Amino acid sequence: MSRTDSALSHFECVFTGETYDTDFTGFPVEGQLLDPKYNYDELDITRETWERRHGSMWKYREVLPIYDTDHIVSLGEGETPLVSSDRLADEVGVGRMLLKDEGQNPTNTFKDRGASASLSGAVQQGIDEVALATAGNAGQAASAYAAHAGVDCHVFVNHQAGEIQKHMAEAHGAEMHFLDGKLPDAGSAFMADLEENDRYSVATFHTPFRHEGKKTMGLELFEQLDWTTPDHIVYPTGGGVGLVGIWKAYQELLELGWLDDESTPALHVAQSSGNAPLVRALESGSEAHTVWENPDSIARGVEVPDPGASPWLIDIVEESGGTGVQVTDETAIEGARTSARLSGVEMCIEAGVALAGAMELRKDGVFDADDEVVVLNTGAGCKSATHIGRL
Ligand SMILES: *Cc1c(COP(=O)(O)O)cnc(C)c1O
């Protein structure tokens, strides 16, 4: 074993402030959302060291919550391209348009970052069985990393989830639990199962590891822009795991003194108009969301009607100077097609929501003509090809 030099010190509940030791495995705690905390003073890290390392998101291991390299479960996730497209910038009407292409991860979405971190966390804690409810991509990612680690994985998913996601999760050897209805139905079955069987949950915000893995997207963005920040980041938001992760990266860069308060980017939430609980809350100035009745969108990855972390998400968006924007499924398809046609980057439908949202934000005057804008392409176009194609 060799040390990662992780500066992890403890876990802290975002809502109650209660703290837990790093070997605490009793997740999830009802009503709590645990966040890893680090001793930033002890960190001995330079930009040059991080720049020199390659291979996966674990290049940032000093600020990831795993102590021993032997516990890291990695398939080479992260280090995804940041593609600059002049043609797309002209179309949107901004100075620079950058696409963070998370489709180029091992199972073709950014869910791999969270799966790598949460399965590593499970291995670190000696856990041999994990479970989650998923719209599809998180289940595919978790089952791939569980397979690599030799950990059993239970996936609770609806029949209507994408074919690629269902088939690949099964092929990875996951125990599949198929449910009728929508994500909340898979969620209730999963929670009931969790009460009966003592499985370690790697569901959204049940572990402090998933958003921590997604934090590396923000660190990469900073490094890829030569240690500078964009003006705006548009994120297709479901449960908000990645939004928290990216925001946390910038908080840590402030802690490290590599960034000042004025230069943190505005974080914008993009959702589908068939399910937009966070956008509705942001527009009405509420502190938390109300559950979206009858969610109806083809963008399943962001079709989360009851995002439990909403008070935290709303705080983050407001503090960053960001907003919420919603677009129809048709506009999202147009967004993904526009990227394919003008930038060459293949987008999943969820990222189409974000790009179409960025176009709205430009029309609304939230973005200026010379702004630098990053859109997260959270997954590969092949995941949604039948929605996006016209043949
Ligand atoms: C899960 C998912 C999202 C939403 O992610 P959160 O971080 O939970 O908000 C967006 N896009 C795709 C492709 C996803 O799979």
The ligand as a Tripos MOL2 file, in Angstrom:
@<TRIPOS>MOLECULE
LIG
   15    15     1     0     0
SMALL
NO_CHARGES

@<TRIPOS>ATOM
      1 C1        -27.2300   11.9140  -13.8610 C.3       1 LIG1
      2 C2        -27.1330   12.7460  -15.0680 C.ar      1 LIG1
      3 C3        -27.2910   14.1490  -15.0170 C.ar      1 LIG1
      4 C4        -27.6630   14.8870  -13.7520 C.3       1 LIG1
      5 O1        -26.6820   14.7540  -12.7810 O.3       1 LIG1
      6 P1        -26.7530   15.3130  -11.3010 P.3       1 LIG1
      7 O2        -25.3530   15.6090  -10.9910 O.co2     1 LIG1
      8 O3        -27.3130   14.2650  -10.4560 O.co2     1 LIG1
      9 O4        -27.6060   16.5290  -11.3200 O.co2     1 LIG1
     10 C5        -27.0740   14.8670  -16.1870 C.ar      1 LIG1
     11 N1        -26.7540   14.2490  -17.3380 N.ar      1 LIG1
     12 C6        -26.6200   12.9130  -17.4370 C.ar      1 LIG1
     13 C7        -26.2800   12.3050  -18.7520 C.3       1 LIG1
     14 C8        -26.8050   12.1180  -16.2960 C.ar      1 LIG1
     15 O5        -26.6590   10.7880  -16.3980 O.3       1 LIG1
@<TRIPOS>BOND
     1     1     2 1
     2     2     3 ar
     3     2    14 ar
     4     3     4 1
     5     3    10 ar
     6     4     5 1
     7     5     6 1
     8     6     7 2
     9     6     8 1
    10     6     9 1
    11    10    11 ar
    12    11    12 ar
    13    12    13 1
    14    12    14 ar
    15    14    15 1
@<TRIPOS>SUBSTRUCTURE
     1 LIG1         1 GROUP 0 **** ****
